[in-house]
């Protein structure tokens, strides 16, 4: 049953996905996206304040 890989604790699921999609460019894109999201969240908080 292949689905067992996805019906697990989030940490294990993340680990499985990480092994599957481990790629420098993907990691870089995710890091940049995370930084952009945090900046957007900060800007949104400033506008709402």
PDB file of N, CA, C and O in Angstrom:
ATOM      1  N   UNK A   1       0.840  -1.191   0.000  1.00  0.00           N
ATOM      2  CA  UNK A   1       0.000   0.000   0.000  1.00  0.00           C
ATOM      3  C   UNK A   1       0.878   1.246   0.000  1.00  0.00           C
ATOM      4  O   UNK A   1       1.503   1.561   1.013  1.00  0.00           O
ATOM      5  N   UNK A   2       0.932   1.943  -1.102  1.00  0.00           N
ATOM      6  CA  UNK A   2       1.794   3.109  -1.237  1.00  0.00           C
ATOM      7  C   UNK A   2       1.361   4.253  -0.334  1.00  0.00           C
ATOM      8  O   UNK A   2       2.203   5.020   0.132  1.00  0.00           O
ATOM      9  N   UNK A   3       0.053   4.381  -0.078  1.00  0.00           N
ATOM     10  CA  UNK A   3      -0.466   5.521   0.669  1.00  0.00           C
ATOM     11  C   UNK A   3       0.108   5.636   2.070  1.00  0.00           C
ATOM     12  O   UNK A   3       0.074   6.711   2.669  1.00  0.00           O
ATOM     13  N   UNK A   4       0.632   4.543   2.595  1.00  0.00           N
ATOM     14  CA  UNK A   4       1.167   4.586   3.961  1.00  0.00           C
ATOM     15  C   UNK A   4       2.248   5.656   4.107  1.00  0.00           C
ATOM     16  O   UNK A   4       2.476   6.165   5.205  1.00  0.00           O
ATOM     17  N   UNK A   5       2.908   5.995   3.011  1.00  0.00           N
ATOM     18  CA  UNK A   5       3.939   7.030   3.070  1.00  0.00           C
ATOM     19  C   UNK A   5       3.361   8.391   3.425  1.00  0.00           C
ATOM     20  O   UNK A   5       4.063   9.251   3.958  1.00  0.00           O
ATOM     21  N   UNK A   6       2.078   8.585   3.130  1.00  0.00           N
ATOM     22  CA  UNK A   6       1.468   9.889   3.359  1.00  0.00           C
ATOM     23  C   UNK A   6       0.610   9.919   4.613  1.00  0.00           C
ATOM     24  O   UNK A   6       0.342  10.989   5.160  1.00  0.00           O
ATOM     25  N   UNK A   7       0.174   8.735   5.076  1.00  0.00           N
ATOM     26  CA  UNK A   7      -0.656   8.682   6.283  1.00  0.00           C
ATOM     27  C   UNK A   7       0.271   8.431   7.469  1.00  0.00           C
ATOM     28  O   UNK A   7       0.252   7.358   8.072  1.00  0.00           O
ATOM     29  N   UNK A   8       1.074   9.431   7.790  1.00  0.00           N
ATOM     30  CA  UNK A   8       2.020   9.309   8.895  1.00  0.00           C
ATOM     31  C   UNK A   8       2.085  10.631   9.638  1.00  0.00           C
ATOM     32  O   UNK A   8       1.414  11.600   9.281  1.00  0.00           O
ATOM     33  N   UNK A   9       2.906  10.648  10.677  1.00  0.00           N
ATOM     34  CA  UNK A   9       3.120  11.888  11.412  1.00  0.00           C
ATOM     35  C   UNK A   9       3.719  12.908  10.448  1.00  0.00           C
ATOM     36  O   UNK A   9       4.477  12.545   9.548  1.00  0.00           O
ATOM     37  N   UNK A  10       3.380  14.175  10.635  1.00  0.00           N
ATOM     38  CA  UNK A  10       3.841  15.226   9.726  1.00  0.00           C
ATOM     39  C   UNK A  10       5.347  15.184   9.524  1.00  0.00           C
ATOM     40  O   UNK A  10       5.820  15.352   8.401  1.00  0.00           O
ATOM     41  N   UNK A  11       6.101  14.965  10.580  1.00  0.00           N
ATOM     42  CA  UNK A  11       7.554  14.923  10.479  1.00  0.00           C
ATOM     43  C   UNK A  11       8.016  13.850   9.517  1.00  0.00           C
ATOM     44  O   UNK A  11       8.893  14.085   8.686  1.00  0.00           O
ATOM     45  N   UNK A  12       7.416  12.656   9.632  1.00  0.00           N
ATOM     46  CA  UNK A  12       7.800  11.559   8.752  1.00  0.00           C
ATOM     47  C   UNK A  12       7.373  11.858   7.328  1.00  0.00           C
ATOM     48  O   UNK A  12       8.100  11.570   6.378  1.00  0.00           O
ATOM     49  N   UNK A  13       6.198  12.432   7.185  1.00  0.00           N
ATOM     50  CA  UNK A  13       5.707  12.764   5.854  1.00  0.00           C
ATOM     51  C   UNK A  13       6.630  13.783   5.206  1.00  0.00           C
ATOM     52  O   UNK A  13       6.982  13.660   4.033  1.00  0.00           O
ATOM     53  N   UNK A  14       7.024  14.808   5.992  1.00  0.00           N
ATOM     54  CA  UNK A  14       7.930  15.829   5.476  1.00  0.00           C
ATOM     55  C   UNK A  14       9.244  15.183   5.058  1.00  0.00           C
ATOM     56  O   UNK A  14       9.797  15.510   4.007  1.00  0.00           O
ATOM     57  N   UNK A  15       9.747  14.256   5.893  1.00  0.00           N
ATOM     58  CA  UNK A  15      11.011  13.591   5.600  1.00  0.00           C
ATOM     59  C   UNK A  15      10.904  12.822   4.280  1.00  0.00           C
ATOM     60  O   UNK A  15      11.816  12.855   3.454  1.00  0.00           O
ATOM     61  N   UNK A  16       9.779  12.130   4.098  1.00  0.00           N
ATOM     62  CA  UNK A  16       9.564  11.368   2.865  1.00  0.00           C
ATOM     63  C   UNK A  16       9.544  12.302   1.654  1.00  0.00           C
ATOM     64  O   UNK A  16      10.178  12.031   0.634  1.00  0.00           O
ATOM     65  N   UNK A  17       8.802  13.411   1.784  1.00  0.00           N
ATOM     66  CA  UNK A  17       8.713  14.361   0.684  1.00  0.00           C
ATOM     67  C   UNK A  17      10.084  14.974   0.410  1.00  0.00           C
ATOM     68  O   UNK A  17      10.460  15.193  -0.741  1.00  0.00           O
ATOM     69  N   UNK A  18      10.825  15.247   1.484  1.00  0.00           N
ATOM     70  CA  UNK A  18      12.152  15.845   1.344  1.00  0.00           C
ATOM     71  C   UNK A  18      13.055  14.919   0.547  1.00  0.00           C
ATOM     72  O   UNK A  18      13.755  15.366  -0.362  1.00  0.00           O
ATOM     73  N   UNK A  19      13.047  13.630   0.879  1.00  0.00           N
ATOM     74  CA  UNK A  19      13.887  12.676   0.165  1.00  0.00           C
ATOM     75  C   UNK A  19      13.464  12.595  -1.303  1.00  0.00           C
ATOM     76  O   UNK A  19      14.297  12.431  -2.194  1.00  0.00           O
ATOM     77  N   UNK A  20      12.171  12.710  -1.534  1.00  0.00           N
ATOM     78  CA  UNK A  20      11.654  12.563  -2.881  1.00  0.00           C
ATOM     79  C   UNK A  20      11.993  13.765  -3.749  1.00  0.00           C
ATOM     80  O   UNK A  20      12.305  13.617  -4.931  1.00  0.00           O
ATOM     81  N   UNK A  21      11.930  14.954  -3.160  1.00  0.00           N
ATOM     82  CA  UNK A  21      12.123  16.171  -3.949  1.00  0.00           C
ATOM     83  C   UNK A  21      13.429  16.882  -3.629  1.00  0.00           C
ATOM     84  O   UNK A  21      13.595  18.058  -3.952  1.00  0.00           O
ATOM     85  N   UNK A  22      14.357  16.170  -2.993  1.00  0.00           N
ATOM     86  CA  UNK A  22      15.617  16.802  -2.597  1.00  0.00           C
ATOM     87  C   UNK A  22      16.350  17.302  -3.839  1.00  0.00           C
ATOM     88  O   UNK A  22      16.782  16.518  -4.683  1.00  0.00           O
ATOM     89  N   UNK A  23      16.478  18.598  -3.928  1.00  0.00           N
ATOM     90  CA  UNK A  23      17.107  19.210  -5.098  1.00  0.00           C
ATOM     91  C   UNK A  23      17.514  20.622  -4.706  1.00  0.00           C
ATOM     92  O   UNK A  23      16.714  21.372  -4.147  1.00  0.00           O
ATOM     93  N   UNK A  24      18.749  20.979  -4.997  1.00  0.00           N
ATOM     94  CA  UNK A  24      19.271  22.275  -4.555  1.00  0.00           C
ATOM     95  C   UNK A  24      18.405  23.444  -5.010  1.00  0.00           C
ATOM     96  O   UNK A  24      18.131  24.356  -4.230  1.00  0.00           O
ATOM     97  N   UNK A  25      17.977  23.419  -6.267  1.00  0.00           N
ATOM     98  CA  UNK A  25      17.164  24.521  -6.782  1.00  0.00           C
ATOM     99  C   UNK A  25      15.838  24.620  -6.050  1.00  0.00           C
ATOM    100  O   UNK A  25      15.368  25.717  -5.747  1.00  0.00           O
ATOM    101  N   UNK A  26      15.227  23.455  -5.764  1.00  0.00           N
ATOM    102  CA  UNK A  26      13.956  23.437  -5.046  1.00  0.00           C
ATOM    103  C   UNK A  26      14.142  24.017  -3.652  1.00  0.00           C
ATOM    104  O   UNK A  26      13.328  24.816  -3.190  1.00  0.00           O
ATOM    105  N   UNK A  27      15.221  23.608  -2.985  1.00  0.00           N
ATOM    106  CA  UNK A  27      15.496  24.106  -1.636  1.00  0.00           C
ATOM    107  C   UNK A  27      15.679  25.618  -1.669  1.00  0.00           C
ATOM    108  O   UNK A  27      15.159  26.334  -0.813  1.00  0.00           O
ATOM    109  N   UNK A  28      16.419  26.097  -2.658  1.00  0.00           N
ATOM    110  CA  UNK A  28      16.667  27.535  -2.787  1.00  0.00           C
ATOM    111  C   UNK A  28      15.356  28.284  -3.020  1.00  0.00           C
ATOM    112  O   UNK A  28      15.114  29.327  -2.413  1.00  0.00           O
ATOM    113  N   UNK A  29      14.514  27.747  -3.900  1.00  0.00           N
ATOM    114  CA  UNK A  29      13.228  28.380  -4.180  1.00  0.00           C
ATOM    115  C   UNK A  29      12.354  28.423  -2.929  1.00  0.00           C
ATOM    116  O   UNK A  29      11.710  29.435  -2.651  1.00  0.00           O
ATOM    117  N   UNK A  30      12.336  27.323  -2.178  1.00  0.00           N
ATOM    118  CA  UNK A  30      11.530  27.279  -0.954  1.00  0.00           C
ATOM    119  C   UNK A  30      12.041  28.290   0.060  1.00  0.00           C
ATOM    120  O   UNK A  30      11.255  28.950   0.739  1.00  0.00           O
ATOM    121  N   UNK A  31      13.366  28.411   0.160  1.00  0.00           N
ATOM    122  CA  UNK A  31      13.952  29.358   1.111  1.00  0.00           C
ATOM    123  C   UNK A  31      13.573  30.783   0.725  1.00  0.00           C
ATOM    124  O   UNK A  31      13.171  31.573   1.579  1.00  0.00           O
ATOM    125  N   UNK A  32      13.697  31.111  -0.553  1.00  0.00           N
ATOM    126  CA  UNK A  32      13.347  32.452  -1.036  1.00  0.00           C
ATOM    127  C   UNK A  32      11.864  32.720  -0.821  1.00  0.00           C
ATOM    128  O   UNK A  32      11.485  33.808  -0.389  1.00  0.00           O
ATOM    129  N   UNK A  33      11.021  31.729  -1.121  1.00  0.00           N
ATOM    130  CA  UNK A  33       9.577  31.884  -0.941  1.00  0.00           C
ATOM    131  C   UNK A  33       9.261  32.120   0.531  1.00  0.00           C
ATOM    132  O   UNK A  33       8.404  32.942   0.858  1.00  0.00           O
ATOM    133  N   UNK A  34       9.942  31.409   1.416  1.00  0.00           N
ATOM    134  CA  UNK A  34       9.718  31.580   2.851  1.00  0.00           C
ATOM    135  C   UNK A  34      10.084  32.979   3.302  1.00  0.00           C
ATOM    136  O   UNK A  34       9.372  33.583   4.104  1.00  0.00           O
ATOM    137  N   UNK A  35      11.193  33.499   2.789  1.00  0.00           N
ATOM    138  CA  UNK A  35      11.630  34.860   3.142  1.00  0.00           C
ATOM    139  C   UNK A  35      10.612  35.870   2.621  1.00  0.00           C
ATOM    140  O   UNK A  35      10.232  36.796   3.337  1.00  0.00           O
ATOM    141  N   UNK A  36      10.173  35.695   1.379  1.00  0.00           N
ATOM    142  CA  UNK A  36       9.193  36.611   0.793  1.00  0.00           C
ATOM    143  C   UNK A  36       7.891  36.588   1.577  1.00  0.00           C
ATOM    144  O   UNK A  36       7.283  37.635   1.800  1.00  0.00           O
ATOM    145  N   UNK A  37       7.458  35.403   1.999  1.00  0.00           N
ATOM    146  CA  UNK A  37       6.215  35.288   2.763  1.00  0.00           C
ATOM    147  C   UNK A  37       6.330  36.002   4.094  1.00  0.00           C
ATOM    148  O   UNK A  37       5.390  36.671   4.524  1.00  0.00           O
ATOM    149  N   UNK A  38       7.475  35.867   4.752  1.00  0.00           N
ATOM    150  CA  UNK A  38       7.641  36.520   6.050  1.00  0.00           C
ATOM    151  C   UNK A  38       7.652  38.040   5.883  1.00  0.00           C
ATOM    152  O   UNK A  38       7.124  38.763   6.728  1.00  0.00           O
ATOM    153  N   UNK A  39       8.254  38.525   4.791  1.00  0.00           N
ATOM    154  CA  UNK A  39       8.268  39.972   4.523  1.00  0.00           C
ATOM    155  C   UNK A  39       6.846  40.457   4.241  1.00  0.00           C
ATOM    156  O   UNK A  39       6.433  41.506   4.735  1.00  0.00           O
ATOM    157  N   UNK A  40       6.104  39.690   3.446  1.00  0.00           N
ATOM    158  CA  UNK A  40       4.716  40.052   3.141  1.00  0.00           C
ATOM    159  C   UNK A  40       3.884  40.094   4.413  1.00  0.00           C
ATOM    160  O   UNK A  40       3.068  40.997   4.598  1.00  0.00           O
ATOM    161  N   UNK A  41       4.089  39.120   5.286  1.00  0.00           N
ATOM    162  CA  UNK A  41       3.332  39.061   6.539  1.00  0.00           C
ATOM    163  C   UNK A  41       3.640  40.286   7.394  1.00  0.00           C
ATOM    164  O   UNK A  41       2.741  40.858   8.010  1.00  0.00           O
ATOM    165  N   UNK A  42       4.901  40.684   7.432  1.00  0.00           N
ATOM    166  CA  UNK A  42       5.291  41.863   8.212  1.00  0.00           C
ATOM    167  C   UNK A  42       4.644  43.119   7.631  1.00  0.00           C
ATOM    168  O   UNK A  42       4.119  43.949   8.373  1.00  0.00           O
ATOM    169  N   UNK A  43       4.681  43.257   6.309  1.00  0.00           N
ATOM    170  CA  UNK A  43       4.073  44.416   5.657  1.00  0.00           C
ATOM    171  C   UNK A  43       2.574  44.461   5.921  1.00  0.00           C
ATOM    172  O   UNK A  43       2.015  45.527   6.181  1.00  0.00           O
ATOM    173  N   UNK A  44       1.927  43.305   5.853  1.00  0.00           N
ATOM    174  CA  UNK A  44       0.491  43.227   6.093  1.00  0.00           C
ATOM    175  C   UNK A  44       0.175  43.671   7.519  1.00  0.00           C
ATOM    176  O   UNK A  44      -0.793  44.396   7.746  1.00  0.00           O
ATOM    177  N   UNK A  45       0.987  43.238   8.470  1.00  0.00           N
ATOM    178  CA  UNK A  45       0.775  43.602   9.872  1.00  0.00           C
ATOM    179  C   UNK A  45       0.929  45.114  10.054  1.00  0.00           C
ATOM    180  O   UNK A  45       0.197  45.731  10.829  1.00  0.00           O
ATOM    181  N   UNK A  46       1.884  45.700   9.336  1.00  0.00           N
ATOM    182  CA  UNK A  46       2.109  47.154   9.432  1.00  0.00           C
ATOM    183  C   UNK A  46       0.899  47.901   8.870  1.00  0.00           C
ATOM    184  O   UNK A  46       0.446  48.885   9.455  1.00  0.00           O
ATOM    185  N   UNK A  47       0.378  47.429   7.730  1.00  0.00           N
ATOM    186  CA  UNK A  47      -0.770  48.095   7.114  1.00  0.00           C
ATOM    187  C   UNK A  47      -2.005  48.010   8.001  1.00  0.00           C
ATOM    188  O   UNK A  47      -2.777  48.964   8.096  1.00  0.00           O
ATOM    189  N   UNK A  48      -2.187  46.856   8.653  1.00  0.00           N
ATOM    190  CA  UNK A  48      -3.378  46.650   9.476  1.00  0.00           C
ATOM    191  C   UNK A  48      -3.291  47.390  10.802  1.00  0.00           C
ATOM    192  O   UNK A  48      -4.319  47.676  11.416  1.00  0.00           O
ATOM    193  N   UNK A  49      -2.087  47.702  11.250  1.00  0.00           N
ATOM    194  CA  UNK A  49      -1.911  48.339  12.557  1.00  0.00           C
ATOM    195  C   UNK A  49      -2.468  49.764  12.551  1.00  0.00           C
ATOM    196  O   UNK A  49      -2.407  50.455  13.569  1.00  0.00           O
TER     197      UNK A  49
END
